[in-house]
Amino acid sequence: MGRSYLHKLEEELPDKYFFIWIGCIDRDVEKFKDNKRVLALPRVNREELIQFYTAADLFVNPTLADNFPTVNLECQACGTPVVAFDSDGTKETVAPNAGVVVPRKNYEALRDAILNFSFENAGEKSRAFASRFDQKSVMPKYFELYNSK
């Protein structure tokens, strides 16, 4: 599972990195409750989620299977760039000029992308990329496609 990569990152990345894990299983919430570098939370409400996305410097998504990971778009809409495994639809949901997609299950590539991430204008570029998926601009295109048959 993807969370094993997060556990390994927490063990190996320098102490300056702080992790916020949202949507954790109970076992992880309990395991990391006294960890000074990890805030492991169960599901949170939408408003809290937006606050966490906005406050984050970088969103790391080590999902191994997701055909269109909208969580990447949600983070970027809040101005948070993404580093993620290349799992199915990931390339389509990460800003090519502000995020990084690495080969699936390649821990070293994931770690290195985090350690070497270039934050220059990444937030603004991420937000601009995510805005292309806004419902108001995408839905008319779907209707047009649907009605073209």
Salt bridges, closest charged atoms under 4 A:
GLU12 OE1 - ARG111 NH1 3.90
ASP15 OD1 - ARG37 NH1 3.92
ASP28 OD2 - ARG3 NE 3.24
ASP28 OD2 - HIS7 NE2 3.30
GLU30 OE2 - LYS33 NZ 2.80
ASP86 OD2 - LYS91 NZ 3.28
ASP112 OD1 - ARG111 NH2 3.17
